[in-house]
Each structure stands twice: as structure tokens, then as C-alpha cells.
Amino acid sequence: MTETKLYIDGSWVDGVDGESFSTLDPATGEEIATVVRAGRADADRAIAAARRAFDTGPWPTTPPRERAAVLRRIAAAIRADTEELARLESRDAGKLLTDATEDVAEAAEIFDYYAGLAVSEGGEIPPSGPDAVTLVVPEPVGVAALITPWNFPLLMAAQKVAPALAAGCTTILKPAEQAPLSSLELARIAAEAGLPPGVLNVLTGFGPEAGAPLVEDPRVDAVSFTGSEAVGRIIGRTAAEAFKRVTLELGGKSPNVVFADADFDAAMEGSAFGVFFHQGQVCSAGSRVLVERSIYDEAVEALCARAAEIRLGHPADPEVSMGPLISAEHRAKVNSYLEHGRADGARLAYMGQLPTDPDLAGGFYFPPVIFTDVDNTMRIAREEIFGPVMAVIPFTDEEEAVALANDTTYGLAAAVWTSDVKRAVRVSRAIRAGVVWVNDSQPAPVEAPWGGFKASGIGRELGRHGLRAYQETKQVYLNLD
């Protein structure tokens, strides 16, 4: 079994307290690695290293073209290690190997993209009259704490690390304790690509011990967090006390709106994918499927038929279409919503089968589930389950569809299925969500901003907005008279 270390100030080091924990393979329940359980003393070391690297190190003043070259080398190294990284990600996070391979490719694309922005996104020279020149200069915000989730470990790390480095920040990456291994590999890759010591530090451990100090410490200038709404609220309140820059990408209960005039097969395929992709462990999962009444019964039958085609099993098996949940604890939480749904009066229309392979008996598997006759006030329609549980809700007309879609505390994503272009525009504008897909589900191009309204978070990642999250804007006024 592998034993890992922390990466602080360009070196692999043991934890101060000597504490550790085990990461498990969600597919089998077996231990993969012994990981350092970082404490507050380790967080202090990482913050000091990042602060020193920002205040006196070369990275913030490195010319953008040279920073871009390092990012491109990181991208190239990720591509060169695709097979190894994908296997590690699949085993650590329970992702299908095919999905993990795509995540690795996207992570490399993100580093390449922000390498380009590092050299192309400059300042401004607004008009100031004949006797003055005004410069608007983007500068790195400083030390950035990057706290990532377990569902897309390497991809989310890239999504935060790449723009922060492109902006000239120094960083502390705190991956989720359930799946930390690819973040440690990213540190190795970045060091070999020439990133100076202290610019990227990686702390493995738990939120209260390793994550909270990063949010609380005044030496940290910005915090980017992807995770639950509950933790996001704590981080938002704590960071506000010190006026830190904060980006929060939180939960969702995304509506997937299917009109009767939609391409039926495409809508059914996309709706099923939107809920069951990565076992439903996706913040933008379209777990509320809103269907026009005239096609409701037909849609339920088609969705159940598609769910029945899903095969649970080991993520490395190319014939498998759904792997395990991340942990036994999370499986218990997802399972509790079966009782919530029944108690509230929903009908369990479909529930799949668990794997029969005895080698997988210790894995954290949960089958696809479809509830029908769901009212939008039920818990299965209000709360983020983060598992493969679909709630199918009927609507009568466009007005009701929009009202149901917006009747949620969240506002991350939504999908609209229709062949009427005017309706597509009307509904996509009316839905209160940061991302709206029309006749598609779950694409997230690196060039476009990602984030939500309401309890789904604050700020945006990806695209140019992702770079700006790690920049301050300075005005320099030059009096020429």
C-alpha cells in the first residue's frame, strides 16, 4: 500500500503530528494508500511557504510568457501520464475508467487554455485627456487557498490551480480527503515542469484541521471552494470577516425541462445521462426531470427502460456504465432518500440491481432509482441527494415549467428540451441558473464561465471569469503636466 507525504515549499514532508488516514477504493472497499492527515501546524507551514513565495519569490513577477510556458509543460506532462493518472483517479474516486480518462484530458486542456490567457489578457488604457495617462492593471490577488471536492479530483484541481498560477498567485491546494491522490501527482508534475518552490503546496487531510486554517488565516488572500452548501456558508462567513476574495461553487437541484415538442429520444437519453452520469455525484445533475403532461407516461416508461440498461460494476470494466458511490457513509445518505420519497407519497417506478460479483461485495454500490408522481415540495425534489436518484415531475404549460424550475433554493444549472427556438430562448432566459443547456446535458467548455445563482454559490470559474477570480484591478494615474 502506498504511503504519501505533504508537498510544502517544494519538498515532500511528513506531517508535524505524525497522523495519517487510509483512502479506500470505492469499488472494493480495499485500502489504497496511507495519507498524511495534515493539522493546523502543517497548514501554517504551507501558508508561510505560499506567503513567502508570493512576497519575495519570483512567480508573481515572472513575465506572463514564462508563466505560460510552465503551464504548457504541466499540460504536456498530464497528457503524457494520461493512462497512469486515469487509473489512479478511477481507483481513488470510483470513476469509470473511461470518464477518468476524459477528465485527465480536460485537465490538460485547462492548463493549456490558461497558459494562453496568461499572455493575452492584459490591462486597459482608458481615455484621461491630454495631460494624463491612466493604466488599469490586473495584478495577482496573492495567496489563494483552493479546496476541491472528491467527485472530479484532478479536473477540479486544474480548474482552480491553472487560473491561479496564470494570474501569478501562489497556492495551497486542499483536496477532499476521500480522493486526494491525483492532487499529489499534480504537485509532482508541476515541480518537474519548473514551478518554483512554495507556489503550489498540497495539504491532504480533513476540513476542520487542514481546510479551516486556510480560510481563517489573514495571510491567505483568496479562497476558492467547491463542495456542499453547508460548508460553503461557513467558508463564506469566515472569509468575509477578513474581506477575502471568495469563489464558492456549491450544490444544485437542477431542473431538466422536457417539452412535448422535443426530440423525444434525445430528450430521454439526455435526461437519463444528466442524472445517472458518475452515479449522480455531480453538482449540476439534472435530478428533477420536469415533463409536459401530454408525454409524461411515455417519458416515464422510456426513462425506466434506459435506467434498466445501466450495468453496475467495477469502474475498469469497459462494459460497465455505472460504478460505486464514493463511500459507505455517502451510500447510507443516498439510501435514506428512498424512505423519504416513499414517506412523502412518491412512487418508486424503478430501482436497479446491485452487482453480483463477490469481489465487489465490499464496494459502495447503489443502483439507479426513478421516482414518479413527485411533487416539488417533497424532500427528493428539494434536497441535493448527490446520487443516482431521479424525480420525475409533470407540468402543464411553459409558465408552470418555469415556475417549477425556479422553485428551488439552488440555481446552478438547467436543461431545456424543445424544438421551438423561441421557446428555448424564452425559457432559458426565465430560468434562474448560472448555466442553461438547450437540447443537451452537462457540457462544460473551459472557455465559458461556470457557477450558479442563489445557494449554488458566488463567483465563476472557467473562461476569462476564472482568471479574474485570482486578480485584483489597480488604477495607475500618470500626471503628465
Salt bridges, closest charged atoms under 4 A:
ASP9 OD2 - ARG52 NH2 2.97
ASP14 OD1 - LYS5 NZ 3.86
ASP25 OD2 - ARG91 NE 3.49
ASP42 OD1 - ARG45 NH2 2.78
ASP44 OD1 - ARG219 NH2 2.64
ASP55 OD1 - ARG51 NH2 2.98
ASP81 OD2 - ARG188 NH2 3.08
GLU83 OE2 - ARG87 NH1 2.93
ASP103 OD2 - LYS95 NZ 3.06
ASP112 OD2 - ARG79 NH1 2.83
GLU121 OE2 - ARG464 NE 2.73
GLU139 OE2 - LYS474 NZ 3.21
GLU177 OE1 - LYS174 NZ 3.67
GLU185 OE1 - ARG188 NH2 2.88
GLU192 OE1 - ARG188 NH1 3.24
GLU209 OE2 - ARG37 NH2 2.74
GLU216 OE1 - ARG40 NH1 3.11
ASP217 OD2 - ARG219 NH2 2.81
ASP221 OD2 - ARG51 NH1 2.80
GLU229 OE2 - ARG233 NH2 2.66
ASP261 OD2 - ARG423 NH1 3.32
GLU269 OE1 - ARG306 NE 3.08
ASP317 OD2 - ARG311 NH2 3.36
ASP373 OD2 - ARG347 NE 3.69
GLU383 OE2 - ARG379 NE 2.87
GLU398 OE1 - ARG423 NE 3.19
GLU398 OE1 - ARG426 NH2 2.83
ASP407 OD1 - ARG382 NH1 3.27
GLU461 OE2 - LYS160 NZ 2.74
GLU472 OE1 - ARG245 NH2 3.00
